[in-house]
Structures are given as structure tokens and as C-alpha cells.
Amino acid sequence: MAENTFLGFPRGSGRAGTRNHLLILGINGLVVAAAGRIAAALPGSKFVATPYGRGQFGPDKECHFRQLVGIGANANNGAVLIVGVDRKSADEVADGIAARSSALVEAVTLDDTHEDALALAALGIRAGSRLAREISQERRQPVPVSELYVGVECGHSDASSGLATNPLSGALVDRLVDAGGTAVIGETIEWLGAEHALRHCGAKPQMGEAIVRAVAAREAAVTAIGVDLLGNNPGAENIRGGLSTIEEKSLGAVAKAGSRPVSGLLPFAGPPERTGLYLMDGPSFSPESMTGFVASGTQMILFTTGPGNSYCSLLAPTIKISANPQAHEHVSNQLDFDARGVFEAHETLDAAADRLFDEMIGFASGTLTWGEAVGEGAECFTRIGASL
Amino acid sequence: MSVGKDAANWDAVQIASGDHVAVALRDLSGRVRVRQGSEIVEITLSDAIPLGHKFALVDLPAGSEIRKYGAPIGRATQPIPAGAHVHTHNLVSQRAAQKAGNG
């Protein structure tokens, strides 16, 4: 393989896929079971279904639609079978996906079967089996690394995270951005106290203000219900571990974004317009945050952890990285990259970042992650408002 | 596990160039080796530094900004000599102070 390429599935004008999924996408809570029947009958297909889809309004409705369309438009899907209730909303999601991706898109709905749920499953299985055979004709080809869009997440952090794995993923993000690729970090509340660092690396002053506003909005929402985020932060456990201030704690978290200028601040689940480093204004719980990345278009996720955290995205191969020596004793099988050397002082950050970059190219080219091998993976929808 | 011949050749790291502090990779005291980019620099600690805690690489005057991860993490509340423990007893958040000041 030539340097700076990976073996991916080319997708016309968009980014190449690192996988070639048939996605069964349930877009309404009323057809979760029907969509599940279809997926169960099509081995190898991926199943994502929202439990919502009615009684939503305003920004919450827009955010939900953005997640559905974005999940469908992810370049890792070769084909998407939408399972819906009414033809109109199914077509809206299908049109949204088609506008952003070259995936084959079909939709089956209860409208087509006079509300017969089992007939819907039969219709979906026929359509899905056709799509599965069609996309199986596609072959991996060398594509530029610049087509990679990687989400960076952390979960179950400890002293090894701020010291080793977060700076390590930062060094990887720097390499990816320098190679013309794209990366995103989210978890807005973790920027609290590190806004100055993120703002100063922003190219435009308006973006710096937007970053400060995004953090302030989440801080205000929490303050409104009587919780003071700064009063007990860093907490006693953080302080025992050596963290002195909120700035230090947050800088340790955002170290995973690296040191390149921020290209833009994305709304939750929003796609980036260009390449480079992006921030996403989103929730800090990994399942929600990572689905925001997938809907934004990431074909890979880097996940740094201390003692270990098994959660993976369903659609974007998730590379688990830990530098904690005990984690490698207890759950070595569950970790995809060994960064102990950085923590134990026999591998430099740069050497580990070069090694991680090569491993990432391997995973992008089809090597299975632990999560893929065992079928660990999900996508989780985020609500930002109450239902009617 | 195979390790290089220079295994465990440093005890602490300066995470970003220009940082005023280094972080201990194990419980430390006395003379220690600090990785600063591609170089290893020796320094004598005046305090015991537990794993994950940090110490000053240079003399820091009272009131000065202290940097880690290439960015300010707060201000020194008293003069901190090189080799001394930097923690909540001599370092204060500017973000929290600003917030308190604003009411």
C-alpha cells in the first residue's frame, strides 16, 4: 500500500468508507420491532432504530432528523434500507441521505403494506437481500488518508489518560490533520476551563466566542438546577491524583484534540464543511457523543480509556487505547492499542503516535477491532427537548 | 514484554514544550530525569512527588502564570523554586477566581 493511503470503499465525491455496511435504519419508534426482524433475517447487516420520531418539535425535531440522516449518510454504509411508518417521512430521510452520500437508499413503510407489520418485514427482507448482494460487488481500493474523518472520545479516564493517552491521541490528530484529514472532539462540558486554549487556536475570533458561548450555555443549564460545576471541580479524587485546577483537568481532556488550529465548531451531529480539526457541541456521555460523531460522518473513532471501557460505535470501527498497565493485565483482549510504553517511560509520545497512525490505517483498511469481532456496538439517539 | 535498551530511562515528562511543570510517571524524590521533547534533563526535587503529580522545572515567581499542556493552568500564589511540588497549596485556578469575582 502506498504511503498515506488506506484500503477503503470509494464513494464518488464524498469520503471513502472504511467498511461497507448494509444499514437497516428504523426511523420511527412504531417500527423498531419490524426493522429488527428485517435485520435479524439479513446476517451481517447493521441495525439502528430510533425509539422516537413523533411528537417532536423545534430544535429537538431538527436535531433528531439530523441524526437519522447523518447516520444513514455515513460513508461506511454501502446501502441503507429505511424502515418507516409513513411514506412521506421515509422519503424525507431518504432524500436527506441521498443528498449527502452515494449509498444505495431504499425505503419500506407500513403505508406500503396497509399497516401489516409482518408484510413490512417480508418487503424489507426482500429489498435488503437485494441491496446486500449489490454492495458485495464493491472492492476496497487505495484511497488517500486525507479522506479519513476520525472522532476522538474518552471514557473512564485516570492518571494515565491526561499523561499519556490523551496527548497520544492529540499527536495522532496532529498527524492526521497534517496529512489533510479531519478529526472531531465533542463533550462540550469538558472544555470548561480550557476555553482559552481552544479559543486561541481558533482561526477566527467569532469562533472563539462561539466556543465560550457553547460552554457557558451548558454551564448555565446545570447551574439553573442548582449544581455548581466549578465549586467542587476538580474533585477530591482528581486532587489526590495530582490535578490542581479546572483548567488543568480540562486541558488534559482536550489534549486529545492535538495542537492544530480549530477549523470550526459543529452543531451536534452536523457534518464538517472542510478538512482539519473540528469541535462538536455535544453531550459528554460516550454513546450519545459517538453517535453525534457518526452522524457527522466519522468513519473511525479513537477511544482513550484508563482502566478500560468496552463501549463501541456500531458503524464506525472504534479503536480502544489505554496506557494503564493494569488494564492491559485485566482486559488486554478488549484493548486495540497498547500505550503502556508512554506511561512506563520506554516509548516516546512521537514513537507511539507513529505506531498508532499505522495501526489506524490497518483498521481503516479492514482489520477488525475488538468491538467488531465480538459484535459490541450501538448507536444512541440524543434528545434536546421534551416531547409533545 | 520487550522493552528498548533505554527502558525506564526517564522518571517524569514535560508534556508540551514551554510547560513550567513536569509530571511524575511514578512516585519520585531526589535526583530525577525529565523527558523534555527529544532531550532528557536532570533536576533535583525538593519535595516527594507522587505519581501523576507535578513539579516546577524552573523558578516561578509569586503571581506568575503556570503552563502545562502548552496552556495556562493557573497562577502561583507564592514563589515556587524549581524542583518543588506544584499543587493546590501554591497554584490557584484563574477560571474559578474569575467566576468568583463576577459573582
Contacts between the chains, C-beta under 8 A, distances in Angstrom:
chain1	res1	chain2	res2	distance
A	159	B	51	6.4
A	159	B	52	3.7
A	162	B	52	7.9
A	163	B	13	7.2
A	163	B	15	7.5
A	163	B	23	5.5
A	163	B	25	7.2
A	163	B	52	6.6
A	167	B	15	5.7
A	167	B	69	7.7
A	192	B	95	7.7
A	193	B	93	7.2
A	193	B	95	4.5
A	194	B	71	7.1
A	196	B	71	6.7
A	196	B	72	6.9
A	197	B	69	7.3
A	197	B	70	7.5
A	197	B	71	4.0
A	200	B	71	7.8
A	230	B	95	7.1
A	230	B	96	5.1
A	230	B	99	5.5
A	239	B	87	7.8
A	239	B	88	6.1
A	241	B	52	5.0
A	242	B	23	7.2
A	242	B	24	7.7
A	242	B	50	6.7
A	242	B	51	7.6
A	242	B	52	3.8
A	242	B	53	3.6
A	242	B	54	6.3
A	242	B	87	7.1
A	244	B	54	7.9
A	244	B	73	7.0
A	244	B	74	6.7
A	244	B	86	7.1
A	244	B	87	5.1
A	244	B	88	5.1
A	244	B	91	4.8
A	244	B	93	7.8
A	245	B	73	5.3
A	245	B	74	4.4
A	245	B	91	6.5
A	245	B	92	7.2
A	245	B	93	3.7
A	245	B	94	8.0
A	245	B	95	7.3
A	245	B	96	7.1
A	246	B	93	5.5
A	246	B	95	5.4
A	246	B	96	6.1
A	247	B	71	7.4
A	247	B	72	6.6
A	247	B	73	4.5
A	247	B	74	6.0
A	247	B	93	5.9
A	247	B	94	7.0
A	247	B	95	5.5
A	248	B	68	6.0
A	248	B	69	7.7
A	248	B	73	4.0
A	248	B	74	7.3
A	251	B	68	6.7
A	251	B	69	4.0
A	251	B	71	5.5
A	251	B	73	6.4
A	252	B	69	6.7
A	255	B	15	7.4
A	255	B	69	5.3
A	259	B	16	7.7
A	259	B	70	6.8
A	340	B	1	7.7
A	341	B	3	7.5
A	343	B	25	6.6
A	344	B	8	6.8
A	344	B	25	7.2
A	345	B	8	5.4
A	345	B	9	6.6
A	345	B	10	4.9
A	345	B	11	7.0
A	345	B	13	7.6
A	345	B	25	5.0
A	345	B	35	7.2
A	346	B	3	4.7
A	346	B	4	5.6
A	346	B	6	7.1
A	346	B	7	4.3
A	346	B	8	5.9
A	346	B	9	7.1
A	347	B	4	7.7
A	348	B	35	7.2
A	348	B	38	7.8
